[in-house]
Each structure stands twice: as C-alpha cells, then as structure tokens.
C-alpha cells in the first residue's frame, strides 16, 4: 500500500483528482470504478475543473459505480444515480450510455446483481477503483460480516451506516435499509485502487485498514492483499 498523507480535505481532493486524471490521460478508454458519499465530492469537483480547462477528456471513459440504495429510483435526489449526475456526469463529456450504476428500483434483486456483474466482466474489469470508507470500515456497501463478499449482492445496512447516512435524508426513517453493492472480490479484481479518507471519524477504520488483521469484520482490511493500492488520507484520518 502506498499512503499519501495530506493536510486536509482540499488537498486530498486535489491529489485524488490528479491520480484519476493521470489514469484518464494514460488510458483514455479506462474503466473507472466510482464511489459516492461526501468524501469524493471534492475530487469530482476538481476533475470537472480539469475537464473545463481541457486537460482531460471523458468521451471514451466507461464507469461502474460501487453501489446503490435498494428501493430508490433514478430520479430520487438521494439515489447514487442522482449524485453521480449532479457531481460529475452532467458536467463532463462522458457518454451516459458508458456509465453504469446498480438499478435500485430493480424488482428482481438477484437478476440485477447478475446483470451488474456481467457488465463489469464485459467491460474487461476495472482499471482504477475509487473508494471511500465507512466509519466501520465498509467499502462500497460491504458491511462487517463473517465472510468477505464476492460479486454484486444485496446488503442489509448496519445501524451505524444507516445513522451515518441519515444526514443526507430529511428523517432517519427515510434512509434505505438495503442496498446493492459490488462485492469485495469485484473490488479486489480492479487493477488499481484509490482509497480516500478525510476526518477523525475515519481514523480508526484507516488504522485498521493499514495495520489491522485482515478480517471481514473490517472489510477494507482486505485491501492489504492487493498489490496496487494508493491511500490518500488527511492528517485527521491518519491520526492513529
Ligand atoms: C456510503 C457509501 C460508501 C462510502 C461511505 C462513506 O456508505 N456506500 O461508498 O464510502 O458511505 O461515506 P462518506 O464519504 O460520506 O463518509
């Protein structure tokens, strides 16, 4: 693991955007694995600025997102589909037909998970996977569990994740309790992984990701087994 310690959220966002831009420049046909949450928002903002100054071109880029809330349709303003359009897709020249996000409104969960895994396979896998991290060490929506997950699957969100995500919803009751998420195996198959973390609330998870035992109780710890992981984290996230 290569760990870049940066001062704060702004520096993390700039560094992460530079790494993603390098990937796009080196391989304009890249398949990017994308993440949501507050952590990558600044990164996407920087990427949009780079696009506006003509430094990068998304026209051949393909994307697969990590996860989506089950039960939210594309036009719900809390869906990850909405988030991606708001923060990135609508600001750059990416072809929407080249972007992929699990369909939260799918009626048949198993079919949707299989469809999503097939998309990743047909794209030839992920070149660069961007990850945030939950306070409990989850990546995508792979929550602490007895075993590591494999492909895309339906997840029952833990109370700590529901509580953490409640800030995006009007009431706690509106926070979805289930999601579709790429599995740990799918994430580990990405050729390169970029994990971002900012703030004190991530310090314990980041400490255990880097130093802790590799256990499905701390899903991000599996990244220790990947041979090309870059962590960009700020001083608070690395404070332990
Ligand atoms: C959600 C997402 C994760 C994200 C995590 C942390 O659970 N499914 O992909 O990493 O939240 O979110 P934040 O960056 O807002 O702290």
Boltz pocket constraint, residues with backbone or C-beta under 6 A from the ligand:
constraints:
  - pocket:
      binder: B
      contacts: [[A, 35], [A, 36], [A, 37], [A, 38], [A, 39], [A, 40], [A, 66], [A, 67], [A, 131], [A, 132], [A, 133], [A, 134], [A, 135], [A, 138], [A, 139], [A, 140], [A, 141], [A, 161], [A, 165]]
      max_distance: 6.0
